Amino acid sequence: MAAIQHDDQTFAAVAEIAHIEYEEGKQHAQTIDFEASSTSEKKVDVERSPSLYSSRDDVLEEPDYVHAGLEFPTEDEIHTLRRVPDAVPWNAYLIAIVEIAERFSVRYSSQRYYTNFIQQPMPEGSRTGAGGAEGQAGALGLGQRMSTGLTTFYMFWCYITPFAGAYVADAHLGRFRTICIAVVVALIGHILLIVAAIPGIIEHKSAVGAFVAAIIVMGFGTGLFKPNISPLIAEQYKKTKLFVVTNKSGERVIVDPNLTVSRIFMYFYLFINIGALLGQIGMTYSEKYVGFWLAFTLPTLVFLLSPLVLWAGRNRYQRSKPTGSVLLTAVRVWRLASRGRWSWNPIRTFKNFNAPGFWDQAKPSRQLGESKPKWMTFDDNWVDELQRGLKACGVFLWYPLYWVTYNQINNNLISQAATMTTRGIPNDILSNLDPFALIILIPAFDLLLYPFLRRMHIQFTALKKITLGFFTGAAAMVWAAVVQHYIYKTNPCGYMASTCEDQVSPLSVWIQSGAYILIAISEILASVTGIEYAFTKAPKNMRSLVTSYFLFMSAVASAIGEAFVSLSSDPLLVWNYGVMGVLAAASGAVFWFSTRDLDRQEDRLNYMKEGHFDDEKH
């Protein structure tokens, strides 16, 4: 753990100084309040004291003890000093255990075994679906198209339900309580999944109904869980301002909270994949040698860790209170801003909506006297944050074409492995290369690549990472297409490799490795950065909503994927991977062209003043 927290001793010393100055700052704040109330000549210069106070519209707010005692960079230092991330708070690691269990059980483990469970027939003489050392595990025998269709539906369902989870958390229960309910709902789904795989049920068509019911219930639990877990983890880190420290080598560096949030999400992803890798290997062999009932029971047992961890840390977590649903308010702000901007000419309307100052007429400071609506219980800064959040949503519109590419590892690449020489290795074991690569590459990116780029003064911003992620995903599809071409050339059944009974291509299944490694790199660049972008660009009381919008892009990708189901069978699989690669590459190019101006505003967007939203009137 020490390896991933370089300069932490320095940061801890700064934090200790800040803690010592806490009481001094508190007494200082009381003195200022007394002086400000006793004489009109003595005023607090908030702008010159950013470490202790925050301001909005010249109104003095409560003291900012989080940043008390820290040294803030000058304008010159902001542009010249190297930036580094801070240490990750331990509360974030504790919550990450819950996410490990959820990802293990819902996406990274169980879902990948759905392919064999649905597609492959029950092995002869088996009552559990186990295929043994030389056989192929299977159960329902519904074919590759049905397998791809059901797994794609499951992905769609998991990523459209987060809107419900975001609403419940933002408006009523808060993120922590919503996550607790999600765990209970998902656990019910796990039990149904086990029922579908029990001997005596798995051999009959009734198993299909139990399986479909299980993925619907589990998907709803996932929808309550997913938009809230990542914001809750990142909110454990409270600093929001740049500050300066001197590291062990004597170099003055800027600690950048945005880089810290990026680090939090990267290691959050790392721990997810550690659990996924260990669990998937056990589940793969359970499926192959024992049966699906054990393969589905293992993730359920791991999932039982979630309520225990949530209960154990219930008094430790930093929580944001629900503020009421702000979606209606956001729509009202947009309607007010768009007043007078519409035109019968769509090009003119587009230009008006993207003109500088579009949002200015919706700011409270522009409403005079009685004209200010009663629902306007926020300040100008919150409108700026809303604008920033909507820009992030515009960025996410391109993600479905990336996720269509990524989703190939959940179905078609597993099916491809079944047509290659495995030498007793389960066909879905190769999917573990994705988490294995992530476990190695995430620390390499955080400790080697990203610091190297910062030392070279190369600004590898979020939007640049996402762009490169699209192109890396496209490269993975090119690799898969080439492998599929040679499978067709070397398989005894030619272009009908998937249905070639007891005969496979002599090509080793390990040739697939390149595709999985490239997809893992693209995840670090596009997936991790995307969830980070949702958190850092959304208003504080809309983080779950913006996160759910980001997740919804995966649902859109699943819907798009349904349109390509006809390509996911012989003899069209080369076309399948080729089309996915072209989509990812083309969308990556257009993505960068459309967001390059936004990329230049990265620092300004990250460190604008925090808005105020009065939930008491909402």
C-alpha positions as CSV (number, residue, x, y, z in Angstrom):
1,M,0.0,0.0,0.0
2,A,2.9,2.3,0.7
3,A,3.9,2.1,-3.0
4,I,0.7,3.7,-4.1
5,Q,0.8,6.6,-1.7
6,H,4.1,8.4,-2.6
7,D,4.7,11.7,-0.8
8,D,2.0,10.6,1.7
9,Q,4.3,11.4,4.7
10,T,4.6,15.0,3.6
11,F,0.8,15.2,3.0
12,A,0.2,13.6,6.4
13,A,2.4,16.2,8.1
14,V,0.4,19.0,6.4
15,A,-2.8,17.4,7.5
16,E,-1.5,17.2,11.1
17,I,-0.6,20.9,11.0
18,A,-4.1,21.7,9.7
19,H,-5.6,19.6,12.6
20,I,-3.5,21.5,15.1
21,E,-4.7,24.8,13.7
22,Y,-8.3,23.7,13.7
23,E,-9.1,25.2,17.1
24,E,-7.1,28.3,16.3
25,G,-9.1,28.7,13.1
26,K,-12.4,28.2,15.0
27,Q,-11.4,30.9,17.6
28,H,-10.3,33.2,14.7
29,A,-13.7,32.7,13.0
30,Q,-15.5,33.6,16.2
31,T,-13.4,36.8,16.6
32,I,-14.1,37.8,13.0
33,D,-17.8,37.2,13.5
34,F,-17.8,39.4,16.7
35,E,-15.8,42.2,15.0
36,A,-18.0,42.1,11.9
37,S,-21.1,42.4,14.0
38,S,-19.8,45.2,16.3
39,T,-18.5,47.6,13.7
40,S,-19.2,48.3,10.0
41,E,-15.7,49.4,9.4
42,K,-14.1,46.0,9.9
43,K,-14.9,43.6,7.1
44,V,-13.5,40.2,6.3
45,D,-11.6,40.0,3.0
46,V,-12.8,36.6,2.0
47,E,-10.9,36.5,-1.3
48,R,-7.6,37.0,0.6
49,S,-8.4,34.1,3.0
50,P,-9.4,31.2,0.8
51,S,-7.9,28.7,3.2
52,L,-10.5,29.5,5.9
53,Y,-13.6,30.8,4.2
54,S,-15.6,30.3,1.0
55,S,-17.8,32.9,-0.5
56,R,-20.8,33.2,-2.7
57,D,-22.2,36.5,-3.9
58,D,-20.3,38.4,-1.2
59,V,-22.0,36.5,1.6
60,L,-19.8,35.1,4.4
61,E,-20.3,31.4,4.9
62,E,-19.1,29.0,7.6
63,P,-15.3,28.6,8.1
64,D,-13.6,26.2,5.8
65,Y,-11.6,24.0,8.2
66,V,-10.8,21.4,5.6
67,H,-8.3,23.7,4.0
68,A,-7.2,25.6,7.2
69,G,-3.4,25.8,7.5
70,L,-2.6,24.9,3.9
71,E,-0.4,27.0,1.6
72,F,-2.1,27.9,-1.6
73,P,-0.2,28.4,-4.9
74,T,0.3,31.8,-6.5
75,E,-0.8,32.4,-10.1
76,D,2.7,31.8,-11.3
77,E,3.1,28.6,-9.3
78,I,-0.1,27.2,-10.7
79,H,1.4,27.3,-14.2
80,T,5.0,26.2,-13.3
81,L,4.9,23.8,-10.4
82,R,4.4,20.1,-10.9
83,R,1.1,18.6,-9.8
84,V,0.7,15.4,-7.7
85,P,-2.2,13.5,-6.2
86,D,-2.9,13.4,-2.5
87,A,-3.2,10.2,-0.4
88,V,-6.4,8.2,-0.7
89,P,-8.5,8.2,2.5
90,W,-9.0,4.8,4.2
91,N,-12.8,5.3,4.2
92,A,-12.7,5.1,0.4
93,Y,-11.0,1.7,0.6
94,L,-13.5,0.4,3.1
95,I,-16.4,1.3,0.8
96,A,-14.5,-0.2,-2.2
97,I,-14.9,-3.6,-0.5
98,V,-18.7,-3.3,-1.0
99,E,-18.1,-2.5,-4.7
100,I,-15.7,-5.4,-5.1
101,A,-18.5,-7.8,-3.9
102,E,-21.1,-6.2,-6.1
103,R,-18.9,-6.3,-9.3
104,F,-17.8,-9.8,-8.5
105,S,-21.3,-11.1,-8.2
106,V,-23.3,-9.0,-10.8
107,R,-21.0,-8.0,-13.6
108,Y,-17.5,-9.3,-13.6
109,S,-18.3,-12.9,-12.5
110,S,-21.9,-14.1,-12.8
111,Q,-22.6,-12.3,-16.1
112,R,-19.7,-14.0,-17.9
113,Y,-21.0,-17.4,-17.0
114,Y,-24.5,-16.5,-18.4
115,T,-23.0,-17.0,-21.9
116,N,-22.3,-20.7,-21.4
117,F,-25.4,-21.2,-19.2
118,I,-27.7,-19.8,-22.0
119,Q,-25.9,-20.8,-25.2
120,Q,-24.4,-24.2,-24.6
121,P,-26.5,-27.4,-24.2
122,M,-26.4,-29.6,-21.1
123,P,-23.5,-32.0,-21.4
124,E,-24.6,-35.6,-21.9
125,G,-25.1,-37.4,-18.6
126,S,-24.8,-34.2,-16.5
127,R,-27.5,-32.8,-14.2
128,T,-25.6,-29.7,-13.1
129,G,-24.2,-28.3,-16.4
130,A,-20.6,-29.3,-15.6
131,G,-18.7,-30.5,-18.7
132,G,-15.6,-32.1,-17.1
133,A,-12.0,-31.8,-18.2
134,E,-12.7,-32.3,-21.9
135,G,-16.3,-31.2,-22.2
136,Q,-18.0,-27.8,-22.6
137,A,-20.1,-26.6,-19.6
138,G,-23.7,-25.6,-20.6
139,A,-27.3,-25.7,-19.5
140,L,-30.1,-24.2,-21.5
141,G,-28.8,-24.7,-25.1
142,L,-30.5,-21.7,-26.6
143,G,-27.7,-20.8,-29.0
144,Q,-25.3,-17.9,-29.5
145,R,-27.9,-15.3,-30.7
146,M,-30.2,-15.9,-27.7
147,S,-27.2,-15.8,-25.4
148,T,-26.0,-12.5,-26.9
149,G,-29.6,-11.1,-26.8
150,L,-30.2,-12.0,-23.1
151,T,-26.8,-10.8,-21.9
152,T,-27.3,-7.6,-23.9
153,F,-30.7,-7.1,-22.4
154,Y,-29.2,-7.6,-18.9
155,M,-26.6,-4.9,-19.6
156,F,-29.4,-2.6,-20.9
157,W,-31.5,-3.2,-17.8
158,C,-28.5,-2.7,-15.4
159,Y,-27.7,0.7,-16.9
160,I,-31.2,2.2,-17.3
161,T,-32.3,1.5,-13.8
162,P,-29.6,3.8,-12.2
163,F,-31.9,6.8,-13.0
164,A,-34.3,5.4,-10.3
165,G,-31.3,4.9,-7.9
166,A,-30.2,8.5,-8.5
167,Y,-33.6,9.9,-7.9
168,V,-34.2,8.0,-4.7
169,A,-30.7,9.0,-3.3
170,D,-30.8,12.7,-4.3
171,A,-34.4,13.3,-3.3
172,H,-35.2,11.1,-0.4
173,L,-32.7,8.7,1.2
174,G,-29.2,9.8,0.5
175,R,-26.5,7.7,-1.2
176,F,-25.7,5.5,1.8
177,R,-29.2,4.3,2.6
178,T,-30.0,3.7,-1.0
179,I,-27.0,1.5,-1.3
180,C,-28.1,-0.5,1.7
181,I,-31.5,-1.1,0.1
182,A,-29.8,-2.1,-3.2
183,V,-27.8,-4.8,-1.5
184,V,-31.0,-6.4,-0.2
185,V,-32.7,-6.3,-3.6
186,A,-29.6,-7.7,-5.4
187,L,-29.4,-10.5,-2.8
188,I,-32.9,-11.7,-3.6
189,G,-31.9,-11.8,-7.3
190,H,-28.9,-14.0,-6.4
191,I,-31.1,-16.5,-4.6
192,L,-33.3,-16.7,-7.7
193,L,-30.2,-17.3,-9.8
194,I,-29.1,-20.2,-7.7
195,V,-32.6,-21.7,-7.9
196,A,-32.4,-21.7,-11.7
197,A,-29.2,-23.8,-11.5
198,I,-30.3,-26.4,-8.9
199,P,-30.3,-29.9,-10.3
200,G,-33.9,-30.9,-10.9
201,I,-34.7,-27.4,-12.2
202,I,-31.8,-26.7,-14.5
203,E,-32.7,-29.6,-16.8
204,H,-36.2,-28.2,-17.5
205,K,-37.5,-25.2,-19.4
206,S,-38.7,-23.7,-16.1
207,A,-35.0,-22.8,-15.5
208,V,-35.3,-20.1,-18.2
209,G,-38.1,-18.4,-16.3
210,A,-36.2,-18.4,-13.0
211,F,-33.1,-17.2,-14.7
212,V,-34.9,-14.3,-16.4
213,A,-36.6,-13.3,-13.1
214,A,-33.2,-13.4,-11.4
215,I,-31.5,-11.0,-13.9
216,I,-34.4,-8.6,-13.7
217,V,-34.3,-8.4,-9.9
218,M,-30.5,-8.2,-9.8
219,G,-30.5,-5.5,-12.5
220,F,-32.9,-3.4,-10.4
221,G,-30.6,-3.8,-7.4
222,T,-27.7,-2.8,-9.5
223,G,-29.6,0.3,-10.7
224,L,-30.0,1.4,-7.1
225,F,-26.4,0.7,-6.3
226,K,-24.3,1.9,-9.2
227,P,-25.0,5.7,-9.4
228,N,-24.4,6.1,-5.7
229,I,-21.3,4.0,-4.9
230,S,-18.7,5.9,-6.9
231,P,-19.8,9.4,-5.7
232,L,-19.9,8.1,-2.1
233,I,-16.3,6.8,-2.4
234,A,-14.9,9.9,-4.0
235,E,-16.7,12.1,-1.4
236,Q,-14.6,10.6,1.3
237,Y,-11.9,13.0,0.1
238,K,-12.9,16.5,1.3
239,K,-10.3,18.9,-0.1
240,T,-11.3,20.8,-3.2
241,K,-8.5,23.4,-3.6
242,L,-5.0,23.3,-4.9
243,F,-2.3,23.6,-2.2
244,V,1.5,23.5,-2.1
245,V,3.8,21.1,-0.2
246,T,7.5,20.4,-0.3
247,N,8.1,16.7,-0.9
248,K,11.0,14.6,0.5
249,S,13.4,15.6,-2.3
250,G,12.9,19.3,-1.5
251,E,10.7,20.0,-4.5
252,R,7.7,22.3,-4.1
253,V,4.7,20.6,-5.8
254,I,1.0,21.4,-6.1
255,V,-1.3,18.8,-4.6
256,D,-4.2,18.7,-7.0
257,P,-7.6,17.4,-5.6
258,N,-8.7,16.5,-9.2
259,L,-5.7,14.2,-9.6
260,T,-6.6,12.7,-6.2
261,V,-10.1,12.0,-7.3
262,S,-8.6,10.4,-10.5
263,R,-6.4,8.2,-8.3
264,I,-9.3,7.2,-6.1
265,F,-11.3,6.0,-9.0
266,M,-8.3,4.1,-10.5
267,Y,-7.6,2.2,-7.3
268,F,-11.3,1.7,-6.8
269,Y,-11.1,0.0,-10.2
270,L,-8.0,-1.9,-9.2
271,F,-9.5,-3.5,-6.1
272,I,-12.7,-4.4,-8.0
273,N,-10.5,-6.4,-10.4
274,I,-8.5,-8.1,-7.7
275,G,-11.7,-9.5,-6.3
276,A,-13.0,-10.3,-9.8
277,L,-9.9,-12.2,-10.8
278,L,-9.8,-14.4,-7.7
279,G,-13.5,-15.0,-7.8
280,Q,-13.8,-15.7,-11.6
281,I,-11.1,-18.3,-11.5
282,G,-12.9,-20.2,-8.8
283,M,-16.3,-19.8,-10.6
284,T,-14.9,-20.9,-13.9
285,Y,-13.7,-24.2,-12.5
286,S,-16.8,-24.6,-10.4
287,E,-18.9,-24.3,-13.6
288,K,-16.7,-26.7,-15.5
289,Y,-16.1,-29.5,-12.9
290,V,-19.0,-29.1,-10.4
291,G,-21.9,-27.2,-12.0
292,F,-23.6,-23.9,-12.3
293,W,-25.3,-24.1,-8.9
294,L,-21.8,-23.7,-7.3
295,A,-20.7,-21.1,-9.8
296,F,-23.7,-19.0,-8.9
297,T,-23.5,-19.7,-5.1
298,L,-19.9,-18.4,-4.8
299,P,-20.6,-14.8,-5.8
300,T,-23.7,-14.8,-3.5
301,L,-21.5,-15.7,-0.6
302,V,-19.0,-12.9,-1.5
303,F,-21.9,-10.5,-1.9
304,L,-22.9,-11.2,1.8
305,L,-19.8,-9.2,2.7
306,S,-21.6,-6.0,1.6
307,P,-24.1,-5.6,4.4
308,L,-21.4,-6.5,7.0
309,V,-19.0,-3.8,5.7
310,L,-21.8,-1.2,5.4
311,W,-22.8,-1.9,9.0
312,A,-19.2,-1.9,10.3
313,G,-18.4,1.5,8.8
314,R,-21.8,3.2,9.1
315,N,-20.4,5.8,11.5
316,R,-17.2,6.5,9.6
317,Y,-18.4,7.5,6.2
318,Q,-18.7,11.1,5.0
319,R,-22.3,11.4,3.7
320,S,-24.1,14.0,1.6
321,K,-27.7,14.7,2.7
322,P,-30.5,14.4,0.2
323,T,-31.5,17.8,-1.2
324,G,-34.7,16.9,-3.0
325,S,-34.7,16.1,-6.7
326,V,-33.1,19.0,-8.5
327,L,-34.0,17.7,-12.0
328,L,-37.1,19.9,-12.2
329,T,-35.1,22.9,-11.1
330,A,-32.5,22.2,-13.7
331,V,-35.1,22.0,-16.4
332,R,-36.6,25.3,-15.2
333,V,-33.2,27.0,-15.3
334,W,-32.6,25.7,-18.9
335,R,-36.1,27.0,-20.0
336,L,-35.4,30.4,-18.5
337,A,-32.0,30.5,-20.2
338,S,-33.4,29.5,-23.6
339,R,-36.2,32.1,-23.6
340,G,-35.8,34.2,-26.7
341,R,-33.2,31.9,-28.2
342,W,-35.4,29.8,-30.3
343,S,-35.7,30.2,-34.1
344,W,-37.4,28.5,-37.0
345,N,-33.9,28.1,-38.4
346,P,-32.4,25.1,-36.6
347,I,-28.8,26.3,-37.4
348,R,-29.6,29.7,-35.8
349,T,-31.2,27.9,-32.7
350,F,-28.0,25.8,-32.4
351,K,-25.8,28.8,-32.5
352,N,-27.9,30.7,-30.0
353,F,-27.9,27.8,-27.6
354,N,-24.1,27.6,-27.8
355,A,-23.4,31.3,-27.7
356,P,-21.4,32.8,-24.8
357,G,-23.6,34.0,-22.0
358,F,-26.4,31.6,-22.8
359,W,-26.9,30.9,-19.1
360,D,-26.6,34.4,-17.8
361,Q,-30.2,35.4,-18.0
362,A,-31.1,32.4,-15.8
363,K,-28.9,33.5,-12.9
364,P,-30.5,34.9,-9.8
365,S,-28.4,38.1,-9.9
366,R,-30.2,39.0,-13.2
367,Q,-33.7,38.7,-11.7
368,L,-35.0,42.1,-10.5
369,G,-37.3,42.5,-7.5
370,E,-40.5,40.6,-7.9
371,S,-39.5,39.0,-11.1
372,K,-37.3,36.4,-9.3
373,P,-39.2,33.0,-9.3
374,K,-39.9,31.3,-5.9
375,W,-38.2,28.2,-7.1
376,M,-34.9,30.0,-7.6
377,T,-33.3,29.0,-4.3
378,F,-29.7,28.9,-5.6
379,D,-26.9,31.3,-6.4
380,D,-25.1,32.2,-9.7
381,N,-22.3,29.7,-9.0
382,W,-24.8,26.8,-9.0
383,V,-26.0,27.8,-12.5
384,D,-22.3,27.7,-13.6
385,E,-22.0,24.2,-12.1
386,L,-25.2,23.2,-13.9
387,Q,-23.8,24.4,-17.2
388,R,-20.6,22.4,-16.5
389,G,-22.6,19.3,-15.7
390,L,-24.6,19.5,-18.9
391,K,-21.3,19.9,-20.9
392,A,-20.2,16.6,-19.2
393,C,-23.4,15.0,-20.3
394,G,-22.7,16.1,-23.9
395,V,-19.3,14.4,-23.6
396,F,-21.0,11.1,-22.6
397,L,-23.2,11.1,-25.7
398,W,-20.3,9.4,-27.5
399,Y,-19.8,6.6,-25.0
400,P,-22.4,4.1,-26.4
401,L,-20.1,3.5,-29.4
402,Y,-17.2,2.7,-27.1
403,W,-19.3,0.4,-24.8
404,V,-20.6,-1.6,-27.8
405,T,-16.9,-2.5,-28.4
406,Y,-16.2,-3.2,-24.7
407,N,-19.3,-5.5,-24.4
408,Q,-17.7,-8.0,-26.8
409,I,-15.7,-9.4,-23.9
410,N,-19.0,-10.4,-22.2
411,N,-20.3,-12.7,-24.9
412,N,-18.7,-12.9,-28.4
413,L,-15.1,-13.3,-27.3
414,I,-16.1,-16.0,-24.8
415,S,-17.9,-17.8,-27.7
416,Q,-14.8,-17.3,-29.9
417,A,-12.6,-19.1,-27.3
418,A,-14.9,-22.1,-27.4
419,T,-13.9,-22.6,-31.1
420,M,-10.2,-22.7,-30.3
421,T,-7.8,-25.2,-28.7
422,T,-8.1,-24.8,-24.9
423,R,-6.2,-28.0,-23.8
424,G,-8.6,-28.4,-20.9
425,I,-8.8,-24.8,-19.9
426,P,-12.4,-23.5,-19.7
427,N,-13.3,-21.3,-22.6
428,D,-14.2,-18.4,-20.4
429,I,-11.0,-18.4,-18.4
430,L,-9.4,-16.1,-20.9
431,S,-11.8,-13.3,-19.9
432,N,-9.7,-13.2,-16.7
433,L,-6.9,-11.6,-18.7
434,D,-8.9,-8.4,-18.6
435,P,-8.9,-8.0,-14.7
436,F,-5.4,-9.4,-14.6
437,A,-4.1,-6.8,-17.0
438,L,-5.9,-4.1,-15.1
439,I,-4.3,-5.1,-11.8
440,I,-0.8,-4.7,-13.4
441,L,-1.6,-1.7,-15.6
442,I,-3.4,0.6,-13.1
443,P,-0.4,1.0,-10.7
444,A,1.9,1.3,-13.8
445,F,-0.3,4.2,-15.1
446,D,-0.6,5.9,-11.7
447,L,3.1,5.5,-10.5
448,L,5.0,5.6,-13.8
449,L,3.1,6.8,-16.9
450,Y,1.1,9.7,-15.5
451,P,3.9,11.1,-13.3
452,F,6.3,10.9,-16.3
453,L,3.9,12.8,-18.4
454,R,3.5,15.5,-15.7
455,R,7.3,15.8,-15.3
456,M,7.4,16.3,-19.1
457,H,4.7,19.0,-18.7
458,I,2.4,17.1,-20.9
459,Q,-1.2,17.8,-19.9
460,F,-2.8,14.4,-20.4
461,T,-6.3,15.7,-19.6
462,A,-9.5,13.6,-19.1
463,L,-10.7,14.2,-22.6
464,K,-7.4,13.2,-24.1
465,K,-7.5,10.0,-22.1
466,I,-11.0,9.2,-23.3
467,T,-10.1,9.8,-26.9
468,L,-7.1,7.5,-26.7
469,G,-9.4,5.0,-24.9
470,F,-11.7,4.9,-28.0
471,F,-8.8,4.2,-30.3
472,T,-7.4,1.5,-28.0
473,G,-10.8,-0.2,-28.0
474,A,-10.8,-0.1,-31.8
475,A,-7.4,-1.8,-31.8
476,A,-8.8,-4.6,-29.6
477,M,-11.5,-5.3,-32.2
478,V,-9.0,-5.4,-35.0
479,W,-7.1,-8.0,-33.1
480,A,-10.3,-10.1,-32.5
481,A,-11.3,-9.8,-36.2
482,V,-7.9,-11.1,-37.3
483,V,-8.1,-14.0,-34.8
484,Q,-11.6,-14.9,-36.1
485,H,-10.4,-14.8,-39.7
486,Y,-7.7,-17.5,-38.9
487,I,-10.2,-19.5,-36.9
488,Y,-12.4,-19.8,-40.0
489,K,-9.3,-20.7,-42.1
490,T,-8.2,-23.5,-39.7
491,N,-11.4,-24.9,-38.4
492,P,-12.5,-28.2,-39.9
493,C,-16.0,-26.8,-40.5
494,G,-14.7,-23.6,-42.0
495,Y,-17.1,-20.6,-41.6
496,M,-19.4,-22.7,-39.3
497,A,-16.9,-23.0,-36.5
498,S,-19.3,-22.3,-33.6
499,T,-21.5,-25.3,-34.5
500,C,-18.7,-27.7,-35.4
501,E,-19.3,-30.6,-33.0
502,D,-16.3,-31.9,-31.1
503,Q,-13.9,-30.2,-33.5
504,V,-12.1,-26.9,-33.0
505,S,-9.4,-24.8,-34.6
506,P,-5.9,-25.8,-33.8
507,L,-5.1,-22.2,-32.8
508,S,-4.3,-21.8,-29.1
509,V,-6.9,-19.9,-27.1
510,W,-4.1,-17.7,-25.7
511,I,-3.9,-15.9,-29.0
512,Q,-6.9,-13.9,-27.7
513,S,-4.7,-12.3,-25.1
514,G,-3.9,-9.2,-27.2
515,A,-7.6,-8.3,-27.5
516,Y,-8.1,-8.5,-23.7
517,I,-5.0,-6.5,-22.9
518,L,-6.0,-3.7,-25.3
519,I,-9.5,-3.6,-23.9
520,A,-8.0,-3.3,-20.4
521,I,-6.0,-0.3,-21.4
522,S,-9.0,1.3,-23.0
523,E,-10.9,0.8,-19.7
524,I,-8.3,2.7,-17.8
525,L,-8.4,5.5,-20.3
526,A,-12.2,5.7,-21.1
527,S,-14.2,3.9,-18.4
528,V,-12.3,5.0,-15.3
529,T,-11.9,8.6,-16.6
530,G,-15.6,8.7,-17.6
531,I,-16.9,8.0,-14.1
532,E,-14.3,10.5,-12.7
533,Y,-15.5,13.1,-15.2
534,A,-19.1,12.6,-14.1
535,F,-18.1,13.2,-10.5
536,T,-15.9,16.2,-11.0
537,K,-18.1,18.1,-13.4
538,A,-21.5,17.6,-11.8
539,P,-23.0,20.0,-9.1
540,K,-22.6,18.4,-5.7
541,N,-26.3,17.7,-5.4
542,M,-26.5,16.2,-8.9
543,R,-23.6,13.8,-8.7
544,S,-25.8,10.7,-8.6
545,L,-28.0,12.0,-11.5
546,V,-25.0,12.8,-13.8
547,T,-23.4,9.5,-12.9
548,S,-26.6,7.7,-13.7
549,Y,-26.6,9.5,-17.1
550,F,-23.1,8.3,-17.7
551,L,-24.2,4.7,-16.9
552,F,-27.2,5.1,-19.1
553,M,-24.9,5.3,-22.1
554,S,-24.1,1.7,-21.4
555,A,-27.8,0.9,-21.7
556,V,-27.9,2.8,-25.0
557,A,-24.9,0.7,-26.1
558,S,-26.8,-2.5,-25.2
559,A,-29.7,-1.3,-27.4
560,I,-27.3,-0.6,-30.2
561,G,-25.8,-4.0,-29.6
562,E,-29.2,-5.6,-30.2
563,A,-29.1,-4.3,-33.7
564,F,-25.8,-6.2,-34.3
565,V,-27.0,-9.5,-32.9
566,S,-27.4,-10.8,-36.4
567,L,-23.7,-10.4,-36.9
568,S,-22.8,-12.4,-33.7
569,S,-22.9,-15.8,-35.3
570,D,-21.2,-17.7,-38.1
571,P,-20.2,-16.9,-40.8
572,L,-20.3,-13.2,-40.0
573,L,-18.2,-12.8,-36.9
574,V,-15.2,-11.2,-38.7
575,W,-17.7,-8.5,-39.9
576,N,-18.9,-8.2,-36.3
577,Y,-15.5,-7.3,-34.9
578,G,-14.6,-5.2,-37.9
579,V,-17.8,-3.1,-37.6
580,M,-17.2,-2.6,-33.9
581,G,-13.6,-1.5,-34.5
582,V,-14.7,1.0,-37.2
583,L,-17.4,2.4,-34.9
584,A,-14.9,2.9,-32.0
585,A,-12.2,4.5,-34.2
586,A,-14.6,6.9,-36.1
587,S,-16.4,7.9,-32.9
588,G,-13.0,8.6,-31.2
589,A,-12.0,10.9,-34.0
590,V,-15.3,12.8,-34.0
591,F,-15.3,12.9,-30.2
592,W,-11.9,14.7,-30.0
593,F,-13.0,17.1,-32.8
594,S,-16.2,18.0,-30.9
595,T,-14.6,18.3,-27.4
596,R,-11.2,19.9,-28.0
597,D,-12.4,23.4,-27.1
598,L,-13.8,22.0,-23.9
599,D,-10.5,20.4,-23.2
600,R,-8.8,23.8,-23.0
601,Q,-11.1,24.8,-20.2
602,E,-10.3,21.8,-17.9
603,D,-8.7,23.7,-15.0
604,R,-11.3,26.5,-15.0
605,L,-14.1,24.0,-14.9
606,N,-12.5,21.9,-12.2
607,Y,-11.9,24.8,-9.8
608,M,-14.9,27.2,-10.2
609,K,-16.5,28.4,-7.0
610,E,-18.9,25.9,-5.4
611,G,-22.6,26.8,-5.8
612,H,-25.2,27.0,-3.1
613,F,-28.6,25.3,-3.3
614,D,-31.1,26.0,-0.6
615,D,-32.8,22.6,-0.1
616,E,-34.9,23.9,2.8
617,K,-37.2,25.7,0.3
618,H,-37.3,22.8,-2.1
